[in-house]
Amino acid sequence: MNRYFAADDPAWFVAYSTSHWVVLLIFVFLTAALFIWRKGLREGGGSRWVRYGLAGVLGLSELSLNLWYVWQNMYDVKDSLPLELCSLSLYMCFFMLLTRSYWLFQIVYFTGIGGAMQAMLTPAVGYAFPHYRFLEFFAAHIAIILSVLYMVWVEKYRPTWKSIPITMGFLNVMLVIDLGVNKWTGGNYMFLAGKPDTPSLLDVLGPYPWYLLSLEGTAIVLFVLMYLPFAISDRRRKRIAG
């Protein structure tokens, strides 16, 4: 039992180990399957089951994680509150799927895909397969990305140029909130008090605290790149129509 749930499990996660590569391949397979079957889901009525299924995975992941924190006497406001970028994206994806909220979509399109993809490629998970935390971590992050892609490919939602400043405004509001919580708890939510111990994008953005400014610029560039496929598609349609 300790092998699967113990907080002091000695099996430490190794990036790009066999289990990590397997998870990434599963993610690629699920993404490809969602894209291939997007029209069938939209027209055949199966979209509802996928939407609620993804919401169920997200909800179960978050609920089980908090129960695990309590069970293992690990719950601490310093690092257990849902104030990390991926945690915020998880909650937004959950309610987006249940309500089909466009407002949530236009934010989580950028924060969900960008944040969860970085977490998948440079995981700060700690525990190796088959530990619960390994499975929960990757299941939650895969579900975040698939939730956003589901809304794009099946529900035909799309961001606009205005979605970028809206997302940046949301992130900066959360930055202020997290700075206050970090000061109160001694935590490091959104890595605003220091870089993570594991390799990440922050390693190439300069020393603390200057990487916070670099991160703002990087986020804007990344969001513009993420919007480009829609901008290019719009231009092509205008050319055809004109």
VOPAGU-2260 file (C-alpha; in pm, 1 decimal, decimal comma):
REM VOPAGU-2260
SITE   aa  ch    i         X         Y         Z
SITE  MET   A    0       0,0       0,0       0,0
SITE  ASN   A    1     285,6     238,2      80,3
SITE  ARG   A    2     407,3     198,1    -273,5
SITE  TYR   A    3      91,8     366,7    -401,7
SITE  PHE   A    4      -1,8     626,9    -139,6
SITE  ALA   A    5     272,9     691,7     117,4
SITE  ALA   A    6     391,9    1051,4     135,3
SITE  ASP   A    7     746,5     937,9     212,1
SITE  ASP   A    8     763,0     694,6     -80,5
SITE  PRO   A    9    1131,4     660,2    -179,5
SITE  ALA   A   10    1059,3     615,5    -553,2
SITE  TRP   A   11    1145,8     961,1    -687,3
SITE  PHE   A   12    1019,3    1078,8   -1026,5
SITE  VAL   A   13    1279,1    1101,2   -1304,4
SITE  ALA   A   14    1198,4    1325,4   -1598,7
SITE  TYR   A   15    1186,5    1147,4   -1934,8
SITE  SER   A   16    1208,8     807,6   -1777,1
SITE  THR   A   17    1013,1     524,5   -1940,1
SITE  SER   A   18     698,0     599,7   -1739,5
SITE  HIS   A   19     717,8     968,8   -1831,8
SITE  TRP   A   20     748,4     887,6   -2202,1
SITE  VAL   A   21     456,0     644,2   -2179,9
SITE  VAL   A   22     235,2     913,8   -2027,8
SITE  LEU   A   23     335,2    1161,2   -2299,4
SITE  LEU   A   24     252,9     904,5   -2567,3
SITE  ILE   A   25     -86,8     841,0   -2405,9
SITE  PHE   A   26    -147,7    1215,2   -2411,6
SITE  VAL   A   27     -59,7    1233,4   -2782,3
SITE  PHE   A   28    -288,9     938,2   -2857,9
SITE  LEU   A   29    -584,5    1089,8   -2668,8
SITE  THR   A   30    -531,6    1427,6   -2834,4
SITE  ALA   A   31    -521,2    1268,5   -3180,2
SITE  ALA   A   32    -832,1    1061,2   -3103,9
SITE  LEU   A   33   -1024,3    1370,4   -2993,0
SITE  PHE   A   34    -927,5    1552,0   -3312,4
SITE  ILE   A   35   -1011,1    1260,1   -3541,6
SITE  TRP   A   36   -1350,7    1198,1   -3382,0
SITE  ARG   A   37   -1443,9    1564,2   -3329,4
SITE  LYS   A   38   -1711,7    1568,4   -3602,0
SITE  GLY   A   39   -1858,7    1238,7   -3491,1
SITE  LEU   A   40   -1880,3    1361,4   -3132,2
SITE  ARG   A   41   -2040,8    1686,0   -3242,6
SITE  GLU   A   42   -2298,4    1525,4   -3472,5
SITE  GLY   A   43   -2353,2    1191,8   -3303,3
SITE  GLY   A   44   -2443,2    1311,1   -2956,4
SITE  GLY   A   45   -2139,2    1166,1   -2780,6
SITE  SER   A   46   -2001,6    1508,7   -2695,4
SITE  ARG   A   47   -2206,0    1528,5   -2377,0
SITE  TRP   A   48   -2041,8    1214,4   -2237,4
SITE  VAL   A   49   -1693,5    1339,5   -2323,6
SITE  ARG   A   50   -1765,2    1679,4   -2168,7
SITE  TYR   A   51   -1898,9    1534,7   -1845,9
SITE  GLY   A   52   -1630,2    1265,5   -1845,0
SITE  LEU   A   53   -1353,0    1524,0   -1858,4
SITE  ALA   A   54   -1525,7    1726,8   -1586,8
SITE  GLY   A   55   -1544,1    1408,7   -1377,0
SITE  VAL   A   56   -1172,5    1341,5   -1417,1
SITE  LEU   A   57   -1090,1    1698,1   -1315,3
SITE  GLY   A   58   -1324,9    1694,8   -1017,1
SITE  LEU   A   59   -1209,7    1352,9    -896,8
SITE  SER   A   60    -844,7    1451,9    -933,2
SITE  GLU   A   61    -884,0    1762,3    -718,8
SITE  LEU   A   62   -1106,2    1595,7    -458,8
SITE  SER   A   63    -880,7    1292,2    -422,2
SITE  LEU   A   64    -570,9    1512,6    -400,2
SITE  ASN   A   65    -709,7    1709,1    -107,8
SITE  LEU   A   66    -823,0    1390,7      65,0
SITE  TRP   A   67    -472,2    1249,8      16,4
SITE  TYR   A   68    -320,3    1564,1     168,5
SITE  VAL   A   69    -540,4    1523,9     476,3
SITE  TRP   A   70    -485,3    1145,9     499,2
SITE  GLN   A   71    -108,3    1187,1     486,1
SITE  ASN   A   72    -109,8    1486,3     724,3
SITE  MET   A   73      30,6    1701,6     446,2
SITE  TYR   A   74    -240,5    1964,2     408,3
SITE  ASP   A   75     -80,1    2302,7     464,6
SITE  VAL   A   76    -203,4    2643,4     350,9
SITE  LYS   A   77     155,5    2713,9     251,1
SITE  ASP   A   78     135,2    2483,9     -50,6
SITE  SER   A   79    -203,0    2305,5     -61,4
SITE  LEU   A   80    -439,6    2585,0    -165,4
SITE  PRO   A   81    -558,8    2583,6    -531,3
SITE  LEU   A   82    -359,4    2893,5    -621,2
SITE  GLU   A   83    -108,8    2751,5    -866,5
SITE  LEU   A   84    -166,4    2824,0   -1235,2
SITE  CYS   A   85    -260,6    2465,6   -1318,5
SITE  SER   A   86    -488,3    2439,5   -1014,6
SITE  LEU   A   87    -668,3    2755,7   -1121,7
SITE  SER   A   88    -694,1    2620,5   -1476,5
SITE  LEU   A   89    -833,8    2292,6   -1344,1
SITE  TYR   A   90   -1114,9    2469,7   -1159,8
SITE  MET   A   91   -1189,7    2692,4   -1456,9
SITE  CYS   A   92   -1195,2    2392,3   -1692,6
SITE  PHE   A   93   -1428,5    2206,7   -1457,3
SITE  PHE   A   94   -1684,5    2487,8   -1450,5
SITE  MET   A   95   -1630,3    2567,6   -1819,1
SITE  LEU   A   96   -1727,1    2212,3   -1912,8
SITE  LEU   A   97   -2033,7    2213,2   -1688,9
SITE  THR   A   98   -2160,5    2555,9   -1796,0
SITE  ARG   A   99   -2006,1    2594,5   -2143,3
SITE  SER   A  100   -1883,6    2934,9   -2027,9
SITE  TYR   A  101   -1708,9    3127,1   -2305,1
SITE  TRP   A  102   -1560,8    3374,4   -2056,1
SITE  LEU   A  103   -1379,8    3091,4   -1877,8
SITE  PHE   A  104   -1278,4    2935,2   -2208,6
SITE  GLN   A  105   -1101,8    3243,4   -2341,6
SITE  ILE   A  106    -882,1    3251,3   -2031,3
SITE  VAL   A  107    -820,2    2881,6   -1988,5
SITE  TYR   A  108    -736,4    2840,5   -2357,8
SITE  PHE   A  109    -412,1    3021,8   -2281,2
SITE  THR   A  110    -349,9    2935,5   -1915,7
SITE  GLY   A  111    -466,8    2575,2   -1944,3
SITE  ILE   A  112    -275,6    2469,4   -2252,8
SITE  GLY   A  113      32,6    2680,3   -2177,3
SITE  GLY   A  114      58,4    2594,4   -1807,7
SITE  ALA   A  115     -39,4    2228,0   -1827,2
SITE  MET   A  116     187,4    2162,5   -2124,8
SITE  GLN   A  117     486,8    2305,4   -1939,8
SITE  ALA   A  118     393,7    2095,7   -1635,0
SITE  MET   A  119     375,3    1784,3   -1851,9
SITE  LEU   A  120     716,5    1847,8   -2006,4
SITE  THR   A  121     891,5    1961,9   -1686,5
SITE  PRO   A  122     690,2    1794,4   -1406,4
SITE  ALA   A  123     730,8    1902,4   -1045,2
SITE  VAL   A  124     554,6    1591,1    -920,5
SITE  GLY   A  125     812,2    1417,8    -702,8
SITE  TYR   A  126     662,0    1067,0    -698,4
SITE  ALA   A  127     732,9     800,9    -960,1
SITE  PHE   A  128     494,8     553,8   -1121,3
SITE  PRO   A  129     284,1     378,0    -991,0
SITE  HIS   A  130     239,5     617,9    -698,0
SITE  TYR   A  131    -100,8     788,7    -666,0
SITE  ARG   A  132      50,3    1136,3    -704,9
SITE  PHE   A  133     212,7    1040,5   -1034,1
SITE  LEU   A  134    -118,6     914,5   -1172,1
SITE  GLU   A  135    -321,7    1206,2   -1034,3
SITE  PHE   A  136     -75,1    1467,5   -1159,2
SITE  PHE   A  137     -69,0    1350,1   -1518,0
SITE  ALA   A  138    -439,5    1260,7   -1533,3
SITE  ALA   A  139    -531,3    1612,6   -1418,2
SITE  HIS   A  140    -294,9    1791,2   -1656,8
SITE  ILE   A  141    -394,1    1578,7   -1955,3
SITE  ALA   A  142    -761,3    1644,0   -1874,6
SITE  ILE   A  143    -698,8    2020,5   -1857,6
SITE  ILE   A  144    -552,5    2027,4   -2208,4
SITE  LEU   A  145    -813,7    1790,9   -2352,7
SITE  SER   A  146   -1091,3    2001,6   -2198,3
SITE  VAL   A  147    -972,0    2311,0   -2380,5
SITE  LEU   A  148    -918,4    2125,0   -2707,5
SITE  TYR   A  149   -1264,7    1970,2   -2672,4
SITE  MET   A  150   -1418,9    2317,9   -2657,4
SITE  VAL   A  151   -1221,5    2422,1   -2967,3
SITE  TRP   A  152   -1268,3    2110,6   -3181,2
SITE  VAL   A  153   -1609,8    1985,2   -3074,5
SITE  GLU   A  154   -1794,9    2289,5   -2938,5
SITE  LYS   A  155   -1620,4    2521,2   -3190,1
SITE  TYR   A  156   -1522,8    2781,4   -2932,7
SITE  ARG   A  157   -1235,2    3010,7   -3023,2
SITE  PRO   A  158   -1046,7    3294,0   -2854,9
SITE  THR   A  159   -1016,2    3645,7   -2996,4
SITE  TRP   A  160    -744,2    3908,6   -2981,2
SITE  LYS   A  161    -930,2    4057,8   -2683,5
SITE  SER   A  162    -888,4    3728,1   -2500,3
SITE  ILE   A  163    -514,8    3795,1   -2461,3
SITE  PRO   A  164    -542,9    4115,9   -2250,5
SITE  ILE   A  165    -833,4    3960,2   -2060,2
SITE  THR   A  166    -612,4    3662,3   -1974,0
SITE  MET   A  167    -317,7    3883,8   -1880,7
SITE  GLY   A  168    -546,3    4090,2   -1658,2
SITE  PHE   A  169    -669,8    3775,9   -1485,1
SITE  LEU   A  170    -314,3    3650,2   -1433,2
SITE  ASN   A  171    -198,5    3980,2   -1285,7
SITE  VAL   A  172    -493,1    3990,0   -1047,0
SITE  MET   A  173    -398,9    3638,8    -935,1
SITE  LEU   A  174     -35,4    3750,4    -909,6
SITE  VAL   A  175    -132,0    4017,1    -656,4
SITE  ILE   A  176    -347,4    3769,4    -462,7
SITE  ASP   A  177     -72,7    3506,3    -461,5
SITE  LEU   A  178     188,7    3757,8    -349,3
SITE  GLY   A  179     -28,4    3836,6     -50,7
SITE  VAL   A  180     -92,2    3468,1      25,9
SITE  ASN   A  181     278,5    3388,1     -10,1
SITE  LYS   A  182     367,2    3662,1     236,5
SITE  TRP   A  183     101,1    3539,7     480,9
SITE  THR   A  184     180,9    3168,1     457,6
SITE  GLY   A  185     548,0    3163,9     361,4
SITE  GLY   A  186     450,6    2971,9      47,4
SITE  ASN   A  187     561,0    2998,5    -313,0
SITE  TYR   A  188     240,9    2992,8    -515,4
SITE  MET   A  189     294,3    3046,7    -887,9
SITE  PHE   A  190     668,8    3047,8    -806,6
SITE  LEU   A  191     647,6    3415,4    -715,9
SITE  ALA   A  192     886,6    3373,1    -422,2
SITE  GLY   A  193    1147,5    3166,7    -605,1
SITE  LYS   A  194    1207,7    2915,9    -883,1
SITE  PRO   A  195    1107,5    2549,6    -847,9
SITE  ASP   A  196    1373,4    2294,2    -761,0
SITE  THR   A  197    1305,6    2100,5   -1082,0
SITE  PRO   A  198    1409,6    2232,4   -1428,8
SITE  SER   A  199    1156,1    2468,6   -1586,3
SITE  LEU   A  200    1114,4    2757,7   -1827,4
SITE  LEU   A  201    1197,7    2996,0   -1543,2
SITE  ASP   A  202    1559,0    2878,6   -1551,1
SITE  VAL   A  203    1620,6    3074,0   -1873,2
SITE  LEU   A  204    1433,2    3389,4   -1771,9
SITE  GLY   A  205    1692,3    3536,1   -1536,8
SITE  PRO   A  206    1742,7    3548,4   -1158,4
SITE  TYR   A  207    1479,4    3625,0    -896,2
SITE  PRO   A  208    1290,1    3859,1    -898,7
SITE  TRP   A  209    1368,2    3972,4   -1253,4
SITE  TYR   A  210    1234,3    3653,5   -1406,8
SITE  LEU   A  211     886,7    3770,0   -1301,4
SITE  LEU   A  212     910,8    4056,5   -1551,8
SITE  SER   A  213    1055,8    3824,1   -1815,4
SITE  LEU   A  214     765,8    3587,4   -1752,1
SITE  GLU   A  215     513,6    3862,5   -1828,6
SITE  GLY   A  216     673,8    3924,1   -2168,0
SITE  THR   A  217     708,6    3553,2   -2237,2
SITE  ALA   A  218     340,7    3498,3   -2156,1
SITE  ILE   A  219     232,1    3768,7   -2402,3
SITE  VAL   A  220     450,7    3623,9   -2680,2
SITE  LEU   A  221     327,4    3270,8   -2607,3
SITE  PHE   A  222     -37,3    3380,1   -2606,3
SITE  VAL   A  223       5,2    3561,5   -2938,5
SITE  LEU   A  224     161,1    3247,8   -3088,8
SITE  MET   A  225    -125,8    3038,9   -2953,1
SITE  TYR   A  226    -375,1    3274,2   -3117,2
SITE  LEU   A  227    -196,2    3280,1   -3455,3
SITE  PRO   A  228    -370,9    2967,7   -3596,5
SITE  PHE   A  229    -705,2    3146,1   -3553,6
SITE  ALA   A  230    -572,0    3471,4   -3702,2
SITE  ILE   A  231    -429,6    3286,1   -4003,5
SITE  SER   A  232    -757,6    3098,4   -4049,8
SITE  ASP   A  233    -951,1    3427,6   -4044,1
SITE  ARG   A  234    -720,9    3579,8   -4305,8
SITE  ARG   A  235    -762,2    3279,9   -4535,9
SITE  ARG   A  236   -1140,3    3298,4   -4505,3
SITE  LYS   A  237   -1137,5    3668,3   -4590,4
SITE  ARG   A  238    -923,8    3600,1   -4899,4
SITE  ILE   A  239   -1159,8    3327,6   -5015,3
SITE  ALA   A  240   -1465,7    3542,9   -4947,3
SITE  GLY   A  241   -1308,3    3844,8   -5115,8
